[in-house]
Amino acid sequence: MATTVTVIKAEKREEFGKGAARRLRRDGRIPGVLYEAGIDNVHFSVDRIEMTALVRNEGTNAILELEVDGQKLLCMVKHVDQNVITLDIDHIDLLGVKRGEKVTVEVPIVTEGEAAPGAVVLQETDVVEIEVDALNIPDEITVSIEGKEIGEQITAGDLTLPAGAELTSDPEALVVNVTYFQEDTELEEAAAEAEEGGAEAGADSTVEVADGGEGDEGASE
């Protein structure tokens, strides 16, 4: 969670469509739209380097102040469209928020510590949805697996949330499952059959080559 809100200067967009967007991207800018209840949508463009740095450093829930025509609008990153080849941001959607307002966001879950010897930790859920103050969105939620034994589980309801945050995901959703190593017998059998089949095919090939060689010798004589 950032301790200060980043200010990014923006320019209003007067041209729309794919052609205008391509020109902006060619000039090193990202087109975007700011949505906020009660006001008209704000179509803008921002410097690609500035916005990319913000998203990379603070994640897709990043809070910022968009400065447009001298006015600073508090908002959060809501959606990012990336180029599938270059991974550059092609377009960004922002959601206007107010100080003290709560927003619903998805936050990554990260495990820490080591489970008991022999235990295998399976993280079944990567993110959890919470409602939290817009200026107190955590970068991640950490859950300890230290010393967890085989058979233990951690659900969304077991997570420790930031002060003032409320869980909106299903509290029974499985987050971490501590189990044991299981051999996939079907996969092993399939691999063994494939290996056996390959060996048989190799043997057949050897016989054919041998037969063919005798025929060539006979022809040369």
VMD Tcl script that draws the C-alpha trace (Angstrom):
set ca {
  {0.00 0.00 0.00}
  {1.43 3.34 -1.09}
  {1.89 5.94 1.65}
  {1.42 8.83 -0.80}
  {-0.87 9.21 -3.77}
  {0.89 9.59 -7.11}
  {-0.17 12.53 -9.26}
  {-0.22 11.94 -13.01}
  {-0.90 14.75 -15.44}
  {-3.36 14.00 -18.21}
  {-4.65 15.68 -21.33}
  {-8.27 15.56 -22.39}
  {-8.96 13.65 -25.58}
  {-11.01 15.28 -28.29}
  {-10.46 12.60 -30.95}
  {-11.71 9.04 -30.65}
  {-11.50 5.78 -32.57}
  {-8.73 3.33 -33.41}
  {-6.82 5.79 -35.57}
  {-6.65 8.42 -32.84}
  {-5.63 5.79 -30.27}
  {-2.85 4.53 -32.52}
  {-1.50 8.06 -32.95}
  {-1.45 8.56 -29.19}
  {0.39 5.29 -28.60}
  {2.85 6.18 -31.35}
  {3.55 9.44 -29.48}
  {4.22 7.55 -26.23}
  {0.84 8.16 -24.64}
  {-1.92 5.88 -23.34}
  {-5.60 6.63 -24.02}
  {-7.98 6.09 -21.13}
  {-11.38 6.81 -19.61}
  {-12.24 7.89 -16.06}
  {-15.63 6.70 -14.83}
  {-17.31 8.16 -11.76}
  {-20.91 8.14 -10.61}
  {-22.62 11.48 -11.03}
  {-20.17 13.03 -13.52}
  {-19.55 12.67 -17.22}
  {-16.87 10.24 -18.30}
  {-13.48 11.89 -18.72}
  {-11.58 10.79 -21.83}
  {-7.87 11.44 -21.40}
  {-4.35 10.43 -22.37}
  {-1.32 10.06 -20.11}
  {2.39 9.50 -20.52}
  {3.04 5.77 -21.08}
  {6.16 5.63 -18.91}
  {4.50 7.32 -15.92}
  {1.39 5.15 -16.00}
  {3.30 1.93 -16.66}
  {5.57 2.62 -13.67}
  {2.53 3.21 -11.43}
  {0.83 -0.04 -12.46}
  {4.02 -2.07 -12.12}
  {4.92 -0.65 -8.72}
  {1.47 -0.52 -7.12}
  {-0.52 -3.13 -9.02}
  {-3.86 -3.02 -10.76}
  {-5.58 -1.51 -7.68}
  {-3.27 1.50 -7.73}
  {-4.66 4.77 -6.39}
  {-3.67 8.02 -8.11}
  {-4.69 11.61 -8.63}
  {-5.33 12.35 -12.29}
  {-4.61 16.01 -12.94}
  {-6.78 17.28 -15.79}
  {-6.99 20.99 -16.66}
  {-5.51 21.84 -13.25}
  {-8.06 19.72 -11.36}
  {-6.92 16.66 -9.42}
  {-9.32 13.72 -9.53}
  {-8.80 10.90 -7.02}
  {-9.22 7.55 -8.75}
  {-8.06 3.95 -8.90}
  {-6.96 1.70 -11.74}
  {-9.92 -0.47 -12.68}
  {-8.88 -2.21 -15.90}
  {-5.79 -2.37 -18.10}
  {-5.65 -3.51 -21.73}
  {-2.20 -4.76 -22.71}
  {-0.74 -5.48 -26.12}
  {-0.45 -9.27 -26.38}
  {2.94 -9.03 -28.11}
  {4.74 -6.07 -26.51}
  {2.80 -6.14 -23.18}
  {2.62 -2.33 -23.40}
  {-0.52 -0.77 -21.94}
  {-2.85 0.03 -24.86}
  {-5.74 1.49 -22.85}
  {-6.62 2.09 -19.21}
  {-9.89 2.51 -17.32}
  {-9.94 4.47 -14.06}
  {-12.68 4.61 -11.42}
  {-13.25 7.84 -9.56}
  {-13.31 7.47 -5.77}
  {-13.69 9.78 -2.77}
  {-11.59 9.93 0.37}
  {-13.11 7.71 3.03}
  {-15.09 5.77 0.43}
  {-14.93 1.98 0.45}
  {-14.29 0.05 -2.75}
  {-14.48 -3.64 -3.61}
  {-11.20 -5.02 -4.96}
  {-9.39 -8.29 -5.53}
  {-6.15 -8.62 -3.58}
  {-3.44 -11.29 -4.15}
  {-2.86 -13.91 -1.45}
  {0.73 -14.79 -0.56}
  {1.86 -17.63 1.71}
  {4.82 -17.43 4.09}
  {6.66 -19.96 6.23}
  {7.13 -23.70 5.82}
  {4.69 -26.50 6.48}
  {5.56 -29.61 8.52}
  {8.06 -32.06 6.98}
  {6.47 -34.24 4.31}
  {3.51 -31.90 3.82}
  {2.66 -30.52 0.39}
  {1.06 -27.08 0.28}
  {-1.47 -26.45 -2.48}
  {-2.65 -22.86 -2.90}
  {-6.15 -23.24 -4.28}
  {-7.01 -19.53 -4.49}
  {-4.71 -16.75 -5.66}
  {-6.87 -13.71 -4.86}
  {-9.58 -12.74 -2.39}
  {-12.21 -10.03 -2.77}
  {-12.54 -7.47 0.02}
  {-14.26 -4.16 0.67}
  {-11.81 -1.61 2.02}
  {-11.11 2.11 2.24}
  {-9.87 3.29 -1.15}
  {-6.72 4.74 0.42}
  {-5.94 1.59 2.42}
  {-5.96 -1.10 -0.26}
  {-3.25 -3.64 0.65}
  {-0.75 -4.80 -1.98}
  {-1.32 -8.37 -0.82}
  {-2.71 -10.45 2.01}
  {-0.23 -12.76 3.72}
  {-1.18 -16.09 5.27}
  {1.21 -18.20 7.38}
  {1.60 -21.91 6.65}
  {4.35 -22.32 9.25}
  {4.19 -25.79 10.80}
  {0.91 -26.72 9.10}
  {0.26 -30.46 9.21}
  {-1.15 -32.75 6.55}
  {-4.92 -32.44 6.53}
  {-5.06 -28.80 7.65}
  {-6.82 -26.23 5.48}
  {-7.10 -22.45 5.37}
  {-10.24 -20.80 4.03}
  {-10.93 -17.21 3.02}
  {-12.66 -16.69 6.35}
  {-9.42 -17.57 8.16}
  {-7.44 -14.75 6.55}
  {-6.35 -11.76 8.60}
  {-7.60 -8.66 6.79}
  {-6.40 -5.07 7.16}
  {-8.17 -2.97 9.78}
  {-11.55 -1.82 8.51}
  {-11.64 -4.29 5.60}
  {-14.49 -6.73 5.10}
  {-14.42 -10.01 3.22}
  {-16.79 -10.17 0.25}
  {-15.55 -13.51 -1.10}
  {-17.16 -16.72 0.12}
  {-15.65 -17.29 3.59}
  {-15.75 -21.05 2.97}
  {-13.64 -20.77 -0.20}
  {-10.55 -22.96 0.14}
  {-7.34 -20.93 0.00}
  {-4.66 -23.38 1.14}
  {-4.84 -27.15 1.33}
  {-2.06 -28.99 3.19}
  {-1.81 -32.52 1.85}
  {0.74 -35.21 0.97}
  {2.51 -36.17 -2.23}
  {0.27 -38.35 -4.38}
  {1.60 -40.35 -7.28}
  {-0.54 -40.17 -10.39}
  {-0.82 -43.90 -11.13}
  {-2.80 -43.34 -14.34}
  {-0.15 -40.96 -15.67}
  {2.64 -43.36 -14.73}
  {0.86 -46.28 -16.42}
  {0.33 -44.23 -19.58}
  {4.01 -43.23 -19.60}
  {5.06 -46.88 -19.15}
  {2.80 -48.01 -22.01}
  {4.16 -45.27 -24.24}
  {7.74 -46.28 -23.39}
  {6.97 -49.95 -24.05}
  {5.28 -49.09 -27.33}
  {8.30 -47.03 -28.37}
  {10.64 -49.92 -27.60}
  {8.54 -52.32 -29.70}
  {8.47 -49.86 -32.59}
  {12.25 -49.56 -32.36}
  {12.65 -53.35 -32.51}
  {10.41 -53.60 -35.60}
  {12.40 -50.87 -37.27}
  {15.67 -52.75 -36.62}
  {14.31 -55.91 -38.26}
  {13.14 -53.99 -41.33}
  {16.53 -52.33 -41.75}
  {18.28 -55.67 -41.41}
  {16.01 -57.28 -44.02}
  {16.47 -54.36 -46.34}
  {20.24 -54.57 -46.02}
  {20.29 -58.21 -47.15}
  {18.20 -57.35 -50.17}
  {20.65 -54.61 -51.23}
  {23.58 -56.96 -50.93}
  {21.81 -59.54 -53.08}
  {21.08 -56.92 -55.75}
  {24.71 -55.77 -55.86}
  {25.85 -59.28 -56.55}
}
mol new
graphics top color blue
foreach p $ca { graphics top sphere $p radius 0.5 }
foreach p [lrange $ca 0 end-1] q [lrange $ca 1 end] { graphics top cylinder $p $q radius 0.2 }
display resetview
